[in-house]
Amino acid sequence: MTTQRLYHILILLLLLFFLTGLSLQLLWHFELKSQSDYGRRIEQISALFKQLGDLEFGFFYEKEIGYFTLLQEERDDFKHLDAMPLHTDAMGIEREYTLEQRHAMDAFSAHTRRYIELLDRILDRQRRLGLNHNEGLYGALRDHAHAFEAVAVQLHDEHLMAQVLMLRRHEKDFMLRGLDEYVEKYDALYQRLHDEMHLPPYDQTPALLEALEGYRSNWLEFVTLFREVGFGTSGGLTAQTKQLRGSFKTLLQRHQSAQAVHTQKLEADLSVVVLFNYFSFSLLVLVVIFLRKEVAHAQERNPLTGLNGNRRIEAHLKTLLHYRSPRLVIYFDFDNFKPFNDRFGFKVGDEAIAHFAQLLRDIFGKKGYFIGHVGGDDFIVMETQGDFDKSLKKVLKIQRLFEGFALGYYTSEEVAAGQVRIKDRYGVERDMSLLQVSAAMLQLHAQIRIHDAKEVAALINELKPLSKAYGFAALSVWNPDTPYIEYPVHADQLS
């Protein structure tokens, strides 16, 4: 056999290797194309649904007006996500698994849409009830009771004063326990008082009847809204959200199970193809190369969060400094993390770190952003096209969502006090603040050229004390010799 003929055989074998690889690539492409959009969309909807759960929990503990804005942002995000088009199978074939994914995605979307509707109603009812005891029906009940008491005091009628105090006691007992027996006691006492108002001498003081009936009117509305939200009852809106979360979880488990089975089937089919393929050696080489890349890739990521580690952070930062466009470097650091670890243990501490990493992925996980885990509770986000206002909104959103997540571990008394009592390293009990995250944002304008990453670290270190003190601080660098602090304010003032 001549050398030329050997070359021809080798070229033919290489061509066959190429055609085989191309055929497998096309098969995977057509199969994955029919799934990838649905699978990615379901993951995005699941992440948004989880954020809604954190929002609901945080609202019931804080009852702040900011949650109304946060819900509107989540609603807008869902509308945008729901409106995004999905690509069909490139071959125009609706495979059975693709149809299952479409049905699953429709179910996830319906659950999320329903959850947003329920949260909207819950927040509305709570606003009508009152975000604190001076607003809404809380305040109206108190005002009418005080009006009744004022008239009773003018009449020097201790009987009426005692009766209205008993009414208020039944009112407070119902608010605390939500039991029907307190409503019945309230109604019975109100009826007796109402009858007395039509008898001498009270029939000569119409202000008493007016205050009592106003009190009663607000009370009836309060009880209706209180039960509608679900306080003190197994029904109501909160029961519906709980049922919805359980249903969503079951749906997600089914989807993940079906996806795992389908993946196993694809792998089995591919194994059969590879087993009977005369060119298994080429596939083995590709697998070895792929595995080596994956091992090298894994070594450069944080094992807990899966985010980019310090080697990648340093490399990306050096590249970022030479971009001819506005750039942003955002440094996140947990506040009061040690007391949180001491209170709940390192396992929960790791859960908090992993949850925050997922929040960064969900909110900053788009093209143009680099997310890194410096170590411990320190994270960094870099943006090559530094839109300050958009990134600021993302930072504030992450801080609120993480705060809502962290509050779920504390007791209601600790949340109300804003601190937790634990022993320090010397065994002395101290009041420590609750877990939250501070952020320092560095903006480098287009004309800035910084050649040493240590200069960036120094600027961030200047910001960190301010961010710890106020929750957020930003520094805008127009000239590396004369930087100035642009936003050294508390994060609540920026929301």
PEVENPE-V335838 format. One record per helix or strand of 2 or more residues. SS is the DSSP state (~ for helix, > for strand). FROM is the first residue (numbers start at 0). TO is the last residue. If there is no record, write none. Layout:
# PEVENPE-V335838
ss=SS from=FROM to=TO
ss=SS from=FROM to=TO
This chain:
# PEVENPE-V335838
ss=~ from=2 to=61
ss=~ from=65 to=82
ss=~ from=95 to=128
ss=~ from=135 to=153
ss=~ from=157 to=176
ss=~ from=179 to=195
ss=~ from=201 to=203
ss=~ from=205 to=228
ss=~ from=235 to=274
ss=~ from=279 to=298
ss=~ from=309 to=319
ss=> from=326 to=334
ss=~ from=336 to=343
ss=~ from=345 to=363
ss=> from=368 to=374
ss=> from=377 to=382
ss=~ from=387 to=406
ss=~ from=411 to=416
ss=> from=418 to=422
ss=> from=428 to=432
ss=> from=435 to=443
ss=~ from=452 to=469
ss=> from=471 to=476
ss=> from=483 to=486
ss=~ from=490 to=493
